[in-house]
Amino acid sequence: MALMTVGEVAEFLAVKVLRVERLERESLLLAKEKDDNGSPLFDSDDVAKYKELAERLGGI
């Protein structure tokens, strides 16, 4: 399991950091843990699955 920061997820999904933070807040993209600063860290497999699902549904 590789963990991704909010910035890395935003870059991978081609969205703004605020969008990733909102997805996490709304429990649409679940953080696996928090870093030392309290920022969420996401499992790269979960992020890839979310991207695939979002694309099937018409976009992120």
Helices and strands as residue ranges (DSSP letters): E 3-4, H 6-13, H 17-25, E 33-34, E 40-43, H 44-56
